[in-house]
Amino acid sequence: MNRALIINPTETGQWPIRDGNKPVRFQSLSQFFCGPDWKRNAMRGYSDHLLIWVTRGQGRMILSGVRSGYNSHNAIFVPAGTMLKFECGSQCYGTAMRISSALHVGLPQHPMHLRVRNAIDQCELTGHLEVLQQELDSRRARSERAAICLLGLVSVWLERQSEEGPKSAAAHNPEAVKAVNAYTSAVEANYASGKGIADYASDLGHTPADLTRYCKELCDLSASDILNQRIHYAAQEALSDGKVSFQQVAEDLGFSSPAYFTRSFENVTGESPERFRARTSAA
């Protein structure tokens, strides 16, 4: 971890920049979940924490391996490294906020999906986000410190909603949820290691058959589907860049040979790596 990026809320100083990006960034949902189909429909993790505040519309998502529906006034918190597939339709409106994982402001460590029914609670979160965005856009003295304090209020809001908000009856087998949450976290952390389903299942204390059954139950994807989609999303990112050879992509993602990578890529995406690179380069 880069210690220079950690901000003490009691101190002022220059707002840190990481990779040319500010540590807190706002976008509309349509802006955040835009792009080609292969990117928009991917189930993958993010290097930053992500807070999604849906103010209108509905859709479906897979969060940490569990499929569910969302609608208006739903808040979804996705910790860095948590796998997410978010289906954002044209009639879905809201805000996506990315928060650097280097900022220590007490954000939850586990994914959250909150259905916020109380109008006062809805207005409270909207107000926090609006004031936070105003501080980030302003050039006033100590705006960075104010932004950190406002992020702390957002983290408190999330915790309160989790503790005080309406509780729905458990809809899934808790053992299955625990196993799939752990599996998707492990895949996100190790997808380039060359490990197979049997390796992941063994690490988690399950048989491959049980792990696949749990995944199918919770998101209608097999354990292999989840792993292969994550590996080949990384491959698509690398190939779309156009600067890395096919051989290097195969090696970086743990494939035993470029030929095996090509066959696997075609099976998962429906086209060859060469065709994908040519198509994305021409777009």
DAGI-V371200 format. One record per backbone hydrogen bond with DSSP energy under -1.0 kcal/mol. NH is the residue of the N-H (numbers start at 1). CO is the residue of the C=O. E is the energy in kcal/mol with one decimal. If there is no record, write none. Layout:
# DAGI-V371200
nh:NH co:CO e:E
nh:NH co:CO e:E
This chain:
# DAGI-V371200
nh:5 co:2 e:-2.0
nh:6 co:3 e:-1.4
nh:11 co:8 e:-2.3
nh:18 co:21 e:-2.5
nh:21 co:18 e:-2.4
nh:25 co:98 e:-2.2
nh:27 co:96 e:-2.0
nh:29 co:94 e:-1.4
nh:32 co:28 e:-2.6
nh:33 co:29 e:-2.7
nh:40 co:36 e:-3.0
nh:41 co:37 e:-2.6
nh:42 co:39 e:-1.0
nh:44 co:84 e:-1.9
nh:49 co:99 e:-2.8
nh:50 co:78 e:-2.2
nh:51 co:97 e:-2.5
nh:52 co:76 e:-3.0
nh:53 co:95 e:-2.9
nh:54 co:74 e:-2.7
nh:55 co:93 e:-2.1
nh:56 co:93 e:-1.9
nh:59 co:70 e:-2.1
nh:61 co:68 e:-2.4
nh:62 co:85 e:-2.6
nh:63 co:66 e:-2.4
nh:64 co:83 e:-2.9
nh:66 co:63 e:-1.6
nh:67 co:218 e:-2.6
nh:68 co:61 e:-2.3
nh:70 co:59 e:-2.6
nh:73 co:54 e:-1.9
nh:75 co:114 e:-2.6
nh:76 co:52 e:-2.7
nh:77 co:112 e:-2.2
nh:78 co:50 e:-3.4
nh:81 co:46 e:-2.5
nh:82 co:79 e:-1.8
nh:84 co:44 e:-2.3
nh:85 co:62 e:-2.0
nh:87 co:60 e:-2.4
nh:92 co:89 e:-1.5
nh:93 co:56 e:-3.0
nh:95 co:53 e:-2.2
nh:96 co:27 e:-3.2
nh:97 co:51 e:-2.7
nh:98 co:25 e:-2.6
nh:99 co:49 e:-2.5
nh:100 co:23 e:-2.8
nh:103 co:100 e:-1.7
nh:105 co:103 e:-1.0
nh:112 co:77 e:-2.2
nh:114 co:75 e:-3.3
nh:116 co:73 e:-2.2
nh:122 co:118 e:-2.2
nh:123 co:119 e:-2.4
nh:124 co:120 e:-2.0
nh:125 co:121 e:-2.1
nh:126 co:122 e:-2.2
nh:127 co:123 e:-2.6
nh:128 co:124 e:-2.4
nh:129 co:125 e:-2.5
nh:130 co:126 e:-2.3
nh:131 co:127 e:-2.5
nh:132 co:128 e:-2.4
nh:133 co:129 e:-2.4
nh:134 co:130 e:-2.0
nh:135 co:131 e:-2.3
nh:136 co:132 e:-2.3
nh:137 co:133 e:-1.9
nh:138 co:134 e:-1.2
nh:143 co:140 e:-1.4
nh:146 co:142 e:-2.1
nh:147 co:143 e:-2.3
nh:148 co:144 e:-2.1
nh:149 co:145 e:-2.1
nh:150 co:146 e:-2.3
nh:151 co:147 e:-2.3
nh:152 co:148 e:-1.8
nh:153 co:149 e:-1.6
nh:154 co:150 e:-2.1
nh:155 co:151 e:-2.2
nh:156 co:152 e:-2.0
nh:157 co:153 e:-2.5
nh:158 co:154 e:-2.3
nh:159 co:155 e:-2.0
nh:160 co:156 e:-2.8
nh:161 co:157 e:-2.5
nh:162 co:158 e:-2.2
nh:163 co:159 e:-2.1
nh:164 co:160 e:-3.7
nh:165 co:161 e:-1.9
nh:177 co:173 e:-2.4
nh:178 co:174 e:-2.6
nh:179 co:175 e:-2.2
nh:180 co:176 e:-2.7
nh:181 co:177 e:-2.7
nh:182 co:178 e:-2.1
nh:183 co:179 e:-2.3
nh:184 co:180 e:-2.7
nh:185 co:181 e:-1.8
nh:186 co:182 e:-2.2
nh:187 co:183 e:-2.7
nh:188 co:184 e:-2.4
nh:189 co:185 e:-1.7
nh:190 co:186 e:-1.7
nh:191 co:187 e:-1.5
nh:193 co:190 e:-2.3
nh:200 co:196 e:-2.1
nh:201 co:197 e:-3.0
nh:202 co:198 e:-2.3
nh:203 co:199 e:-2.3
nh:204 co:200 e:-1.8
nh:206 co:201 e:-2.9
nh:211 co:207 e:-2.4
nh:212 co:208 e:-2.4
nh:213 co:209 e:-2.3
nh:214 co:210 e:-2.6
nh:215 co:211 e:-2.2
nh:216 co:212 e:-2.6
nh:217 co:213 e:-2.1
nh:218 co:214 e:-1.9
nh:219 co:215 e:-2.6
nh:220 co:216 e:-1.2
nh:226 co:222 e:-2.0
nh:227 co:223 e:-2.1
nh:228 co:224 e:-3.1
nh:229 co:225 e:-2.7
nh:230 co:226 e:-1.9
nh:231 co:227 e:-2.5
nh:232 co:228 e:-2.5
nh:233 co:229 e:-1.6
nh:234 co:230 e:-1.8
nh:235 co:231 e:-1.8
nh:236 co:232 e:-2.3
nh:237 co:233 e:-2.4
nh:238 co:234 e:-2.2
nh:239 co:235 e:-3.0
nh:240 co:236 e:-2.5
nh:241 co:237 e:-1.0
nh:249 co:245 e:-2.3
nh:250 co:246 e:-2.6
nh:251 co:247 e:-2.2
nh:252 co:248 e:-2.9
nh:253 co:249 e:-1.6
nh:254 co:251 e:-1.4
nh:255 co:250 e:-2.5
nh:261 co:257 e:-2.0
nh:262 co:258 e:-2.5
nh:263 co:259 e:-2.2
nh:264 co:260 e:-2.4
nh:265 co:261 e:-2.9
nh:266 co:262 e:-2.2
nh:267 co:263 e:-2.0
nh:268 co:264 e:-2.0
nh:269 co:265 e:-2.9
nh:270 co:266 e:-1.8
nh:276 co:272 e:-2.5
nh:277 co:273 e:-2.6
nh:278 co:274 e:-2.3
nh:279 co:275 e:-2.5
nh:280 co:276 e:-2.7
nh:281 co:277 e:-2.2
nh:282 co:278 e:-1.5
